[in-house]
Amino acid sequence: MKWDLVRKQADPVKYIVCNADESEPGTIKDRFIMTNLPHLLIEGMIIAGLVTGAKRGILYIRHEYHLQEEILGEEIRRCYRSGLLGKKVLGSDLDYELEVFVSPGGYICGEESALIEAIEGHRAEPRNKPPFPGQMGCGRNRRSLIMSRRLSMFRKFSLAGLIGLSRKAPVDHVG
């Protein structure tokens, strides 16, 4: 739904923003993906950008995630070297730039309009809605991006025919 909303906007300036800040207590699923499967996240952002007509993607990560920032930065550089990012993606007429933005911190930064405010260099405070971020050329949905991989590929390697990624994070005493 968000992809379609962004794609249909008349404004030619569009962005894909992926919120991987994980401000919720006990959330670590995104950290696992960024550390071990960064190519899936970046591939999803590239696909989202090309489908919606966005020319730029911003991967918004937690300020404590130094290792993930390094891993994602290297994967993004690899994509530029391979022609998956930059001008004329894979020799096409499509351009797509991608960068990592490190969060200034704060729980409110997880709210989509506050996150956009932070990226724009303002105090991270939620905006009044409408207009919604998707109507302003911004779209984000990390979970749908990760699932952009062919589901049949996951089923092929799965136990019991399950598809997709699922991470569980214990947040209490385990023992």
C-alpha positions as CSV (number, residue, x, y, z in Angstrom):
1,M,0.0,0.0,0.0
2,K,2.7,2.5,0.9
3,W,4.7,1.7,-2.2
4,D,1.6,2.3,-4.4
5,L,0.9,5.6,-2.5
6,V,4.4,6.8,-3.2
7,R,4.5,5.6,-6.8
8,K,1.3,7.5,-7.6
9,Q,2.5,10.9,-6.2
10,A,3.1,13.5,-8.9
11,D,6.1,15.0,-7.2
12,P,9.3,13.6,-9.0
13,V,11.3,13.9,-5.8
14,K,10.8,10.7,-3.7
15,Y,12.7,8.9,-1.0
16,I,12.6,5.4,0.5
17,V,13.3,5.6,4.2
18,C,13.9,2.4,6.1
19,N,13.6,2.7,9.9
20,A,16.0,0.3,11.4
21,D,16.4,2.3,14.7
22,E,14.9,-0.3,17.0
23,S,13.9,2.0,19.8
24,E,11.4,-0.4,21.3
25,P,12.8,-2.2,24.3
26,G,14.0,-5.8,23.6
27,T,13.9,-5.4,19.8
28,I,17.0,-6.9,18.1
29,K,15.6,-8.5,14.9
30,D,16.8,-5.7,12.7
31,R,20.3,-5.8,14.2
32,F,20.5,-9.5,13.2
33,I,19.4,-8.8,9.7
34,M,21.8,-5.8,9.4
35,T,24.7,-7.8,10.8
36,N,24.2,-11.1,9.0
37,L,22.0,-10.4,5.9
38,P,22.7,-6.8,5.0
39,H,22.3,-7.6,1.3
40,L,18.6,-8.5,1.8
41,L,17.8,-5.2,3.4
42,I,19.7,-3.2,0.7
43,E,18.2,-5.3,-2.1
44,G,14.7,-4.5,-0.7
45,M,15.5,-0.8,-0.6
46,I,16.8,-0.8,-4.2
47,I,13.6,-2.7,-5.4
48,A,11.4,-0.3,-3.4
49,G,13.1,2.7,-4.9
50,L,13.0,1.5,-8.5
51,V,9.3,0.5,-8.2
52,T,8.2,3.7,-6.6
53,G,10.3,6.1,-8.7
54,A,12.4,7.2,-5.8
55,K,15.9,8.3,-6.7
56,R,17.3,8.1,-3.1
57,G,17.1,5.8,-0.2
58,I,18.0,6.5,3.4
59,L,18.7,3.6,5.9
60,Y,18.0,5.1,9.3
61,I,19.9,3.1,12.0
62,R,20.4,3.4,15.8
63,H,23.3,5.5,16.9
64,E,24.7,2.6,19.0
65,Y,25.0,0.3,16.0
66,H,28.6,1.0,15.0
67,L,29.3,-2.5,13.7
68,Q,26.1,-2.5,11.7
69,E,26.9,0.9,10.3
70,E,30.3,-0.5,9.1
71,I,28.7,-3.6,7.6
72,L,26.0,-1.8,5.8
73,G,28.5,0.8,4.5
74,E,30.6,-1.9,3.0
75,E,27.6,-3.6,1.4
76,I,26.4,-0.3,0.0
77,R,29.9,0.4,-1.4
78,R,29.9,-3.1,-3.0
79,C,26.6,-2.4,-4.6
80,Y,27.9,0.9,-6.1
81,R,31.0,-1.0,-7.5
82,S,28.7,-3.6,-9.0
83,G,26.4,-1.1,-10.6
84,L,23.4,-1.9,-8.4
85,L,23.5,1.7,-7.0
86,G,24.3,5.0,-8.5
87,K,23.6,6.5,-11.9
88,K,22.1,4.2,-14.6
89,V,21.5,1.2,-12.3
90,L,22.8,-1.9,-14.2
91,G,23.0,0.1,-17.4
92,S,19.4,1.3,-17.3
93,D,18.0,4.8,-17.3
94,L,17.2,4.5,-13.6
95,D,19.3,6.2,-10.9
96,Y,19.2,5.2,-7.2
97,E,21.5,6.5,-4.4
98,L,21.5,4.9,-1.0
99,E,23.1,6.1,2.3
100,V,23.1,5.2,6.0
101,F,21.8,7.9,8.4
102,V,22.7,7.5,12.0
103,S,19.9,8.4,14.4
104,P,20.5,11.2,16.9
105,G,18.8,8.8,19.5
106,G,15.5,9.1,21.3
107,Y,12.5,6.8,21.5
108,I,10.3,9.3,19.5
109,C,12.6,8.9,16.4
110,G,10.8,5.6,15.7
111,E,7.7,7.5,14.7
112,E,7.8,8.0,10.9
113,S,7.4,11.8,10.7
114,A,9.8,12.4,13.7
115,L,12.3,10.2,11.9
116,I,12.0,12.3,8.7
117,E,12.4,15.5,10.8
118,A,15.7,14.2,12.2
119,I,16.9,13.3,8.7
120,E,16.1,16.8,7.6
121,G,18.3,18.2,10.4
122,H,15.4,19.3,12.6
123,R,14.4,18.3,16.1
124,A,12.8,14.8,16.0
125,E,9.2,15.7,16.7
126,P,6.2,14.1,15.1
127,R,4.4,16.2,12.4
128,N,0.7,16.7,12.2
129,K,-1.1,14.4,9.8
130,P,-2.4,14.6,7.1
131,P,-0.4,14.9,4.9
132,F,1.1,11.5,5.6
133,P,4.7,10.8,4.8
134,G,3.8,8.6,1.8
135,Q,2.0,11.6,0.4
136,M,5.1,13.7,0.8
137,G,7.3,11.2,-1.2
138,C,8.5,9.2,1.7
139,G,7.7,5.5,2.2
140,R,9.1,2.9,4.5
141,N,8.1,-0.7,5.4
142,R,11.1,-2.7,6.5
143,R,9.3,-6.0,6.8
144,S,7.9,-5.9,3.3
145,L,11.3,-5.0,2.0
146,I,13.0,-8.0,3.6
147,M,10.3,-10.3,2.2
148,S,11.0,-9.1,-1.3
149,R,13.1,-12.2,-1.9
150,R,11.3,-14.9,-3.7
151,L,9.3,-16.9,-1.2
152,S,9.9,-20.1,-3.1
153,M,13.6,-19.7,-2.3
154,F,12.9,-19.7,1.4
155,R,10.5,-22.7,1.1
156,K,13.2,-24.7,-0.7
157,F,15.6,-24.4,2.2
158,S,13.0,-24.4,5.0
159,L,12.1,-27.0,7.5
160,A,8.4,-27.9,7.4
161,G,7.8,-25.7,4.3
162,L,7.9,-22.4,6.2
163,I,8.8,-19.3,4.3
164,G,10.5,-16.0,5.2
165,L,12.6,-14.8,8.1
166,S,11.4,-14.8,11.7
167,R,13.4,-13.8,14.7
168,K,12.5,-14.2,18.3
169,A,14.2,-12.0,21.0
170,P,14.0,-13.1,24.6
171,V,13.6,-10.0,26.8
172,D,13.2,-11.5,30.3
173,H,15.1,-13.9,32.5
174,V,15.9,-17.0,30.5
175,G,17.1,-20.0,32.4
